[in-house]
Amino acid sequence: FFSVLVHAIMMQQAAPYYDCTIAVQDTAIRSHSSGAQKWFTCALGAAVGAAVGLVALSVAQDVPAQTSLPVQLFSRAAIATPTPKALMSSQSLRSPLSGAIPDYATSALSSAAAAVPGGMPTELRGSATEAHTRSPVAGLSLAVMSVVAFGLGLLSRRRTFQQVQPPPQSLAEIALMAWTSEHNYDYDLVVIGAGSGGVRASRIAASHGAKVALLEPSMSHGPPNYSAVGGTCVNVGCVPKKLMVYGSHYSHDMQDAKSYGWNVPDGITLDWSTLMANKDKEISRLNGIYKNMLVNAGVELIEGWGSLQDEHTVAIKQDRGAAEPDKTISAYKILVAVGGWPFIPDIPGKDLCITSNEAFYLKECPKRIVIIGGGYIAVEFACIFKGYGADVTLMYRGDMFLRGFDDDIRDHLANEMKEMGIDVQFNTNPAKVEEAADGSFVVTTEAGAQVPCDKVMYATGRKPYIQNLGLEDVGVELNERDGAIKVDEYSKTNVDSIYAVGDVTNRINLTPVALLEGHCFADTEFGGMDRVPSHENVACAVFSQPPLGTVGMTEAEAAKKFPKVAIFKSGFRPMVHTMTGASTRVLMKLIVDVATDGVLGVHMCGPDAAEILQGMAVAVKMGATKKDFDSTVGIHPSAAEEFVTMRSPSYFLVDGEKVDKLP
């Protein structure tokens, strides 16, 4: 009787989770009530039935809004009357490998007697009283049928993040239910764009049980699309850029090596084709890793251009300019994660210029290059090409590049780049670009100056890549200033079923931010959680030479928000260059709120700045105080220890005014 009761409880709880379990319940329960006069058959039926019920519950992926028996019997935490949402968040209910089966068995057995009066279904009590009426062969057959029925349902089940419809009553209905879904769309989620945010959202949503399709125009990097699976970062952004940064350092390192006793021969030359071939090989490897990662996560990766046809329908084209789509698919929710695309101002000769896309596929390193822009990309590529031996001119229309970074850090980097031999021209804007007879180019500025070069690279920013997406057709609102998709804190647009993450929203255009936004979206919409991505105290780095890293407020931002601010600064020659004679210097800076002693910002320009600032970011995010920094023992000898040994403020800011001492 108790084995029947345990199985009944298990099956009543598990029945709504999988499409086959009513049939399982019927056959499994009957196996219990067969041949009870034969103890071995009764024991076999009880064991099989209980095992089926326990396994069904342990692999359950969804919890219904209603339960027929007290849910607390199956709460691993034994919480009184937990809600379905609380149960959904319990990993023990969601994972087949949770190891929680003994807990469920113990809980069910200990509570079985209390559940008998109102909990056992009438038909179950009736079948239990019909025990001893069947032969051992019938009992064994029905036990086998129980296992087979459950196995068929388990193999053919269709997992969805939503509550499923009432379970089917026959094997025919089971088979049909395995290929249908409550919302009647093809997918739970369709993601347009396999970049950082799109890939992360797809994988996490699939791990929560959603059926996901991910659209990407290209599966491998290179012209004409340049980006591919993995997005801008992997194909024509962070990854190849950092590889080229590493390579550009060697020209300096080999010169410095002479001061450390290495007999480095003169006349070392660069084989650009080897660099490009090895870079391409690495990016291709990463393309393959991303594809395998998505497939292994259960995401359906579809090659093609995606666009919105309506609030729940995505059109797919192999040729982006085709009048009609090759096919359409529907989804309960749609996520737009198409990223951005390089922007070149409309000046005469713009077609003669390259962007960062083309820079990663140059056949040779230019001897002379003009780079226009003042952001990450412009500054980094100026240092990269200089490291590879090019004569570099960097033009920026403003007073100082890297707007938004701390002013001291910006000034310091500008001086370091000039010391490297880069011709940094501020308040300079090109008026036109012309091609000379020999295939070289001439850049004419608005002031009339002319600069001859072999390549002209524009790095004046990136704009959301929204062309031909059909956003306007379905009423998705865009920012008038930059064309970015407007979203709320949960990355949802004004259209309930459509979301957007990453650079296409132009919030903070960094790969880790896109990853965070995609992850939070998937956890919230498909994981039963409530996650809002935080865009405060996001650390970042510029891989210039030397690199800079930063987290938290700049001095100017802190002065506007806090009445009294202490500024700690330290500048010194890095230890590695005490023997090389290089003029490179490090600048470190702490910004502290006087009232609370809280560290508001940490900034650095110097070797290994990115690596050091990642650790500082954790401290700032946790709300560390200057006292916490002071009480930390430094790592010696290192540049990083300077952050925990700056004892005296360099100056203070009182209501925005710089003073040597506090009044």
C-alpha positions in Angstrom: 0.0 0.0 0.0 2.8 2.4 0.9 4.6 1.7 -2.4 1.4 2.5 -4.2 1.0 5.7 -2.2 4.6 6.8 -2.8 4.3 6.2 -6.5 1.0 8.0 -6.6 2.4 11.1 -5.0 5.4 11.0 -7.3 3.3 10.6 -10.4 0.7 13.1 -9.4 3.5 15.7 -9.0 5.4 14.6 -12.1 2.5 14.1 -14.4 2.2 17.8 -15.6 5.9 17.9 -16.4 6.2 15.4 -19.2 3.8 14.7 -22.0 3.6 11.0 -21.4 3.1 10.7 -17.7 -0.6 10.0 -17.5 0.0 6.9 -19.5 2.9 6.1 -17.3 0.8 6.7 -14.2 -1.9 4.4 -15.4 0.4 1.5 -16.4 2.8 1.9 -13.5 0.0 2.1 -10.9 -1.7 -1.0 -12.3 1.6 -2.8 -12.1 1.5 -2.2 -8.3 -2.0 -3.6 -8.0 -1.3 -6.8 -9.9 -0.5 -10.2 -8.4 -0.2 -9.0 -4.9 -0.5 -12.6 -3.7 2.9 -13.1 -5.3 5.3 -11.1 -3.2 8.1 -11.1 -5.7 5.7 -9.6 -8.3 4.5 -7.0 -5.8 8.0 -6.1 -4.9 9.0 -5.8 -8.6 6.0 -3.6 -9.4 6.6 -1.4 -6.4 10.3 -0.9 -7.2 9.7 -0.2 -10.9 6.8 2.1 -10.2 8.6 4.1 -7.5 11.8 4.3 -9.6 9.8 5.6 -12.6 8.0 8.2 -10.4 11.2 9.3 -8.8 13.1 9.6 -12.1 10.2 11.4 -13.7 10.2 14.0 -10.9 14.0 14.4 -10.8 14.3 15.2 -14.5 11.3 17.5 -14.5 12.0 20.7 -16.4 8.8 22.7 -15.6 6.5 23.1 -12.7 2.8 23.7 -13.3 0.9 26.5 -11.8 -1.2 24.1 -9.8 -0.3 20.9 -7.9 -2.7 18.2 -6.9 -0.9 17.2 -3.7 1.0 19.2 -1.1 4.1 20.5 -2.8 6.0 20.6 0.4 6.4 16.8 0.2 8.8 17.3 -2.6 10.6 20.5 -1.5 14.2 19.7 -0.8 14.3 22.6 1.6 11.0 21.5 3.3 9.6 25.0 3.0 6.0 25.3 4.0 3.8 25.5 0.9 6.5 26.8 -1.6 5.2 28.6 -4.7 5.6 27.2 -8.2 8.1 30.0 -8.9 10.2 28.9 -5.9 10.0 25.3 -7.0 11.1 26.4 -10.5 14.2 27.9 -9.1 15.1 24.8 -7.3 17.9 23.1 -9.2 17.1 19.8 -7.5 13.8 19.8 -9.4 15.3 20.8 -12.7 18.4 18.7 -13.0 18.4 15.0 -13.9 21.8 14.7 -12.1 20.9 16.6 -9.0 21.3 13.7 -6.7 18.1 14.6 -4.9 16.2 11.3 -5.4 16.9 10.0 -1.9 15.6 13.2 -0.4 12.4 12.9 -2.3 12.0 9.3 -1.3 12.5 10.1 2.3 10.2 13.1 2.3 7.5 11.2 0.5 7.7 8.1 2.8 7.7 10.1 6.0 4.7 12.2 4.9 2.7 9.4 3.2 0.3 8.7 6.0 -0.7 12.3 6.4 -1.4 12.6 2.7 -3.7 9.6 2.5 -7.1 11.1 3.4 -7.4 13.7 0.7 -4.4 13.2 -1.4 -4.9 9.8 -3.1 -7.0 10.0 -6.2 -10.3 8.0 -6.1 -9.3 5.9 -9.1 -6.0 5.1 -7.5 -7.6 4.0 -4.2 -9.9 1.8 -6.3 -7.1 0.2 -8.2 -5.2 -0.4 -5.0 -8.2 -2.3 -3.5 -8.3 -4.4 -6.6 -5.0 -6.0 -5.7 -4.5 -9.8 -5.8 -6.6 -9.9 -8.9 -3.9 -10.4 -11.5 -1.3 -13.0 -12.3 2.4 -12.6 -11.7 2.9 -12.5 -15.5 0.4 -9.6 -15.8 2.1 -7.8 -13.0 5.5 -8.2 -14.7 4.2 -7.2 -18.1 2.6 -4.1 -16.7 5.8 -3.2 -14.9 7.7 -3.5 -18.2 5.0 -1.4 -19.9 5.5 1.3 -17.2 9.2 1.5 -18.0 8.7 1.5 -21.8 6.0 4.1 -21.6 8.1 6.4 -19.5 11.1 5.8 -21.8 9.2 6.7 -24.9 7.9 9.8 -23.3 11.3 10.8 -22.0 13.0 10.4 -25.4 10.3 12.2 -27.3 9.5 14.9 -24.8 9.5 18.5 -25.9 10.9 20.7 -23.2 9.6 24.2 -23.0 10.1 26.9 -20.5 6.4 27.4 -20.2 3.8 25.3 -18.4 2.7 22.5 -20.7 -0.9 21.8 -21.7 -2.8 19.1 -19.9 -1.1 15.8 -20.5 -2.3 13.6 -23.4 -4.3 10.5 -22.6 -3.0 8.1 -25.3 0.2 7.1 -27.0 -1.0 8.8 -30.2 -1.5 12.0 -28.3 1.9 11.6 -26.7 3.6 11.3 -30.1 1.6 14.4 -31.3 2.4 16.4 -28.2 6.1 15.8 -28.7 6.1 18.1 -31.7 3.8 20.8 -30.6 4.1 23.6 -28.1 1.6 25.6 -26.1 2.3 28.9 -27.8 2.2 27.3 -31.3 5.3 29.2 -32.5 8.3 27.4 -34.0 10.6 28.4 -31.3 10.6 29.8 -27.8 13.3 32.2 -28.7 14.9 33.4 -32.0 18.1 35.4 -31.8 19.3 37.6 -34.7 23.0 37.9 -34.5 25.6 35.4 -33.2 27.8 38.0 -31.4 28.8 38.0 -27.8 25.3 39.0 -26.5 23.4 36.8 -28.9 25.5 33.7 -28.3 25.4 34.0 -24.5 21.6 34.6 -24.5 21.0 31.6 -26.8 23.1 29.2 -24.7 21.6 30.3 -21.4 18.1 30.2 -22.7 18.6 26.7 -24.1 20.0 25.6 -20.8 16.8 26.7 -19.1 14.8 24.5 -21.5 13.8 26.9 -24.2 13.9 25.9 -27.9 16.3 28.4 -29.5 17.3 29.3 -33.0 20.2 31.7 -33.6 20.7 33.4 -37.0 24.0 34.6 -38.3 24.9 35.5 -42.0 28.3 33.9 -41.9 29.9 30.9 -40.2 33.5 31.9 -41.0 35.3 35.2 -40.8 36.6 37.4 -43.6 35.3 39.6 -46.4 32.6 40.6 -47.4 30.8 40.2 -44.1 33.9 40.2 -42.0 32.1 39.3 -38.8 30.8 35.8 -38.3 29.7 33.4 -35.6 31.3 34.8 -32.4 30.6 38.4 -33.5 32.7 41.5 -33.9 34.9 40.7 -30.9 36.0 37.3 -32.1 36.3 38.1 -35.8 37.2 41.8 -36.3 37.5 43.2 -32.8 38.9 42.4 -29.4 40.6 39.1 -30.2 42.5 39.8 -33.4 43.2 43.3 -32.1 44.8 41.9 -29.0 46.9 39.4 -31.0 48.2 42.2 -33.2 48.9 44.3 -30.0 51.0 41.4 -28.7 52.9 41.2 -32.0 53.5 44.9 -32.2 55.2 44.8 -28.7 58.1 42.6 -30.0 59.8 45.4 -31.8 60.2 47.3 -28.5 60.9 44.1 -26.5 63.8 43.1 -28.8 65.4 46.5 -28.4 64.9 46.4 -24.7 66.4 42.8 -24.6 69.8 44.3 -25.5 70.0 46.0 -22.2 69.4 42.7 -20.5 72.4 41.0 -22.2 70.7 39.5 -25.3 72.7 39.8 -28.5 69.8 40.7 -30.7 71.0 41.1 -34.3 70.3 44.2 -36.3 68.1 44.2 -39.3 65.3 42.0 -38.0 62.4 42.1 -40.5 58.7 41.6 -40.3 56.8 38.9 -42.3 53.3 40.4 -42.3 51.9 37.4 -44.2 52.9 35.0 -41.4 51.2 37.3 -38.9 48.0 37.4 -41.0 48.0 33.6 -41.7 48.4 32.7 -38.0 45.8 35.3 -37.0 43.3 33.9 -39.5 44.0 30.3 -38.3 43.3 31.3 -34.7 40.0 33.1 -35.6 38.9 30.1 -37.7 39.6 27.9 -34.7 37.4 30.1 -32.5 34.6 30.1 -35.1 34.6 26.3 -34.9 34.6 26.4 -31.1 31.6 28.8 -31.0 29.6 26.6 -33.5 30.3 23.5 -31.5 29.5 25.2 -28.2 26.1 26.3 -29.5 25.2 23.0 -31.0 26.2 21.2 -27.7 24.0 23.7 -25.8 21.0 22.6 -27.9 20.8 25.8 -30.0 19.8 25.6 -33.6 22.4 27.7 -35.6 20.9 28.9 -38.9 23.0 30.7 -41.5 21.3 33.7 -43.1 20.2 37.3 -42.6 17.4 37.8 -40.2 14.8 40.5 -40.3 11.5 41.2 -38.4 8.4 40.4 -40.4 6.0 41.0 -37.4 6.1 40.8 -33.7 6.7 37.0 -33.7 8.0 36.3 -37.1 11.5 36.4 -38.5 12.3 36.3 -42.2 15.5 34.6 -43.3 17.4 35.5 -46.5 20.6 34.1 -47.8 21.0 37.2 -50.0 20.4 40.2 -47.9 19.2 42.2 -50.9 16.7 39.7 -52.0 13.1 40.9 -52.4 11.5 37.8 -50.8 12.8 35.7 -47.8 13.9 32.2 -48.3 11.8 31.1 -45.3 10.2 32.5 -42.2 10.2 31.2 -38.6 8.1 32.2 -35.7 9.0 32.7 -32.0 7.4 33.5 -28.7 10.2 36.0 -28.1 12.8 37.6 -30.4 16.2 39.0 -29.4 18.1 41.4 -31.6 21.8 41.3 -31.1 23.3 42.5 -34.4 26.0 44.8 -32.9 27.4 47.7 -34.8 29.2 48.6 -38.0 32.1 51.1 -38.7 31.1 54.6 -39.6 32.9 56.9 -42.1 31.8 60.5 -42.5 30.6 61.6 -45.9 33.6 63.4 -47.3 35.1 63.3 -50.8 37.3 60.2 -51.1 35.6 58.2 -48.3 35.5 55.2 -50.6 39.3 55.2 -50.6 39.5 54.7 -46.9 39.5 51.5 -44.8 38.0 50.8 -41.4 39.1 48.3 -38.7 37.3 45.6 -40.7 39.7 45.9 -43.6 42.7 46.6 -41.4 42.6 43.0 -40.2 43.0 41.7 -43.7 45.7 43.9 -45.2 48.1 42.1 -47.6 51.0 44.1 -46.2 51.8 46.5 -43.4 51.6 50.1 -44.7 54.7 52.1 -44.5 52.7 55.3 -43.8 49.2 55.4 -42.4 46.8 58.2 -41.4 44.3 57.2 -38.8 41.3 59.4 -38.1 39.5 59.1 -34.8 39.8 59.5 -31.0 38.3 56.4 -29.5 39.6 52.9 -28.5 40.0 51.7 -32.0 41.9 54.7 -33.4 44.3 54.9 -30.4 45.0 51.1 -30.4 45.6 50.8 -34.1 47.9 53.9 -34.0 50.1 52.0 -31.5 49.8 48.7 -33.4 50.9 50.1 -36.7 53.7 52.0 -35.1 54.9 48.9 -33.4 55.1 47.1 -36.7 57.2 49.9 -38.1 54.8 52.2 -39.9 54.9 56.0 -39.8 51.7 56.9 -38.1 49.7 60.1 -38.1 46.7 60.2 -35.7 44.1 63.0 -36.4 41.4 63.9 -34.0 39.0 66.8 -34.3 38.8 67.4 -30.5 41.2 68.8 -27.9 42.1 65.3 -26.5 41.2 61.8 -27.4 39.5 59.1 -25.3 36.6 61.2 -24.2 35.0 59.9 -21.0 38.3 58.7 -19.5 40.0 60.6 -16.7 41.8 63.7 -17.9 45.1 62.9 -16.3 45.2 59.5 -17.9 44.3 60.9 -21.3 47.1 63.5 -21.1 49.6 60.9 -19.9 48.8 58.5 -22.8 49.0 61.3 -25.4 52.5 62.2 -24.2 53.6 58.5 -24.2 52.4 58.0 -27.8 54.2 61.1 -28.9 57.4 59.8 -27.2 56.9 56.6 -29.3 57.1 58.7 -32.5 53.4 58.8 -33.4 52.3 62.2 -34.9 49.3 63.0 -32.8 47.3 65.9 -34.3 44.5 67.3 -32.1 41.9 69.8 -33.4 42.5 68.3 -36.9 39.8 67.1 -39.2 40.2 65.7 -42.8 38.3 67.6 -45.6 39.0 65.1 -48.4 41.1 62.1 -49.4 42.7 61.8 -52.8 44.5 59.0 -54.6 47.9 59.8 -56.2 49.1 58.4 -59.5 51.4 55.9 -57.8 48.5 54.4 -55.7 49.3 56.3 -52.5 46.9 58.8 -50.9 46.9 62.4 -49.8 44.8 63.5 -46.8 43.9 67.2 -46.9 42.7 68.7 -43.6 40.2 71.5 -43.1 43.1 73.8 -42.3 44.6 73.0 -45.7 47.5 70.8 -44.6 48.3 67.8 -46.7 49.6 64.5 -45.4 50.8 61.8 -47.9 50.3 58.1 -46.9 49.8 54.6 -48.1 46.6 53.9 -46.2 43.8 56.0 -44.7 41.9 54.4 -41.9 38.8 55.9 -40.4 38.0 54.9 -36.8 35.4 57.5 -36.0 33.0 55.2 -34.2 30.5 52.4 -34.9 26.8 52.7 -35.4 24.0 50.2 -34.6 23.8 47.7 -37.5 20.1 48.1 -38.0 19.8 48.4 -41.8 17.1 46.0 -43.3 16.1 44.6 -39.9 12.5 45.7 -40.3 12.4 47.4 -36.9 10.3 50.3 -38.2 7.8 47.9 -39.8 6.9 46.3 -36.4 7.0 49.6 -34.5 10.3 49.2 -32.5 11.4 52.6 -31.3 14.9 53.9 -32.0 17.0 56.7 -30.6 16.9 59.6 -32.9 20.5 60.6 -32.2 22.3 57.4 -33.0 19.7 54.9 -34.3 20.1 52.6 -31.4 17.2 50.4 -30.3 15.5 51.8 -27.2 15.2 49.3 -24.4 14.2 49.2 -20.7 16.3 47.9 -17.8 15.4 44.3 -18.8 16.5 44.9 -22.5 12.9 44.9 -23.7 11.8 47.2 -26.5 8.4 48.9 -26.7 7.2 45.8 -28.4 6.5 43.2 -25.7 7.9 40.2 -27.6 11.1 41.9 -28.9 14.3 42.5 -27.0 17.8 43.8 -27.8 21.2 43.5 -26.2 24.7 44.6 -27.0 26.1 47.4 -29.2 22.8 47.7 -31.1 21.4 49.4 -27.9 24.4 51.7 -27.5 24.5 51.5 -23.7 28.1 50.5 -22.9 29.6 49.1 -26.1 31.9 46.5 -24.5 31.9 42.7 -25.1 31.6 41.8 -21.3 28.6 44.2 -21.1 26.9 42.5 -24.0 27.6 39.1 -22.3 26.0 40.4 -19.1 23.0 41.8 -20.8 22.4 38.6 -22.8 22.8 36.4 -19.7 20.4 38.5 -17.6 17.8 38.5 -20.4 17.9 34.7 -20.7 17.8 34.1 -16.9 14.9 36.5 -16.5 12.7 35.4 -19.5 13.4 31.7 -19.4 15.0 30.9 -16.0 12.4 32.2 -13.7 14.8 34.8 -12.2 14.7 38.5 -12.0 18.1 39.9 -13.2 18.8 43.4 -14.3 22.3 44.1 -15.8 24.2 46.7 -13.8 26.0 49.3 -15.9 27.7 50.9 -12.9 31.4 50.6 -12.2 32.1 48.7 -15.4 35.9 48.3 -15.8 37.5 48.8 -19.2 40.9 49.0 -20.8 42.5 50.5 -23.9 45.2 48.3 -25.3 47.4 51.2 -26.3 51.2 51.3 -25.7 51.3 51.7 -22.8 47.8 50.4 -22.0 45.4 52.1 -19.7 42.8 50.7 -17.4 40.0 52.3 -15.4 37.0 51.6 -13.2 34.6 53.9 -11.4 34.4 57.7 -11.5 36.8 60.1 -13.2 38.0 63.1 -11.2 35.6 65.4 -13.1 32.6 63.1 -12.4 33.4 62.8 -8.7 33.8 66.6 -8.4 30.3 67.1 -9.7 28.7 64.5 -7.4 30.6 64.7 -4.1 31.4 67.9 -2.1 34.8 66.7 -0.9 37.0 64.4 -2.8 40.6 63.3 -2.2 42.9 62.6 -5.1 45.9 60.2 -4.8 48.4 60.1 -7.7 51.7 58.4 -8.3 53.9 58.5 -11.3 57.2 56.5 -11.8 59.3 54.7 -14.2 58.4 51.0 -14.4 61.1 48.7 -13.0 61.6 46.9 -16.3 62.8 50.2 -17.9 65.2 51.2 -15.2 67.8 49.3 -17.2 66.6 50.0 -20.8 66.8 53.8 -20.6 63.3 54.1 -22.1 61.4 57.2 -21.0 58.1 55.3 -20.4 56.4 56.2 -17.2 53.4 54.8 -15.2 50.6 56.9 -13.8 48.3 55.6 -11.1 45.3 57.4 -9.6 42.8 56.9 -6.8 39.7 59.0 -6.3 38.2 58.9 -2.8 35.1 60.3 -1.2 36.2 62.2 1.9 33.0 61.8 3.8 32.8 58.0 3.5 36.4 57.0 2.7 34.9 55.1 -0.3 37.1 54.5 -3.3 35.1 56.1 -6.2 37.6 55.4 -9.0 40.8 53.7 -9.9 42.8 54.6 -13.0 46.2 53.5 -14.4 48.3 54.0 -17.6 51.3 51.7 -17.8 52.4 48.2 -18.4 49.8 45.5 -17.4 47.2 48.1 -16.6 44.3 45.9 -17.8 45.4 42.9 -15.7 45.8 45.1 -12.6 42.6 47.0 -13.0 40.5 43.8 -13.2 41.3 43.1 -9.6 40.7 46.7 -8.6 37.3 46.5 -10.3 36.3 43.8 -7.8 37.3 46.0 -4.9 35.4 49.1 -6.3 32.3 47.0 -7.0 32.3 45.7 -3.4 32.5 49.2 -2.0 36.1 49.1 -0.7 37.4 52.1 1.3 40.7 53.8 1.2 41.3 52.2 4.6 40.8 48.7 3.0 43.4 49.6 0.4 45.8 50.9 3.1 45.4 47.7 5.2 46.2 45.5 2.2 49.8 44.1 2.0 51.3 44.8 -1.4 53.1 42.4 -3.7 56.7 43.4 -4.0 58.3 44.3 -6.3 55.4 45.2 -8.6 53.8 48.2 -10.0 50.4 47.2 -8.6 51.6 47.5 -5.0 51.6 51.3 -5.5 47.8 51.2 -5.3 48.0 50.1 -1.6 50.9 52.3 -0.6 49.7 55.8 -1.6 49.2 57.3 1.8 49.0 61.1 1.3 46.5 62.8 -1.0 48.0 64.8 -3.9 45.2 67.4 -3.5 41.5 67.7 -2.7 38.4 68.9 -4.5 36.0 71.0 -2.5 32.8 71.8 -4.3 34.7 71.2 -7.5 37.6 73.5 -6.7 41.1 72.1 -6.4 42.8 72.8 -3.0 46.0 71.6 -1.3 44.3 71.1 2.1 40.8 70.6 3.4 39.4 73.7 5.1 
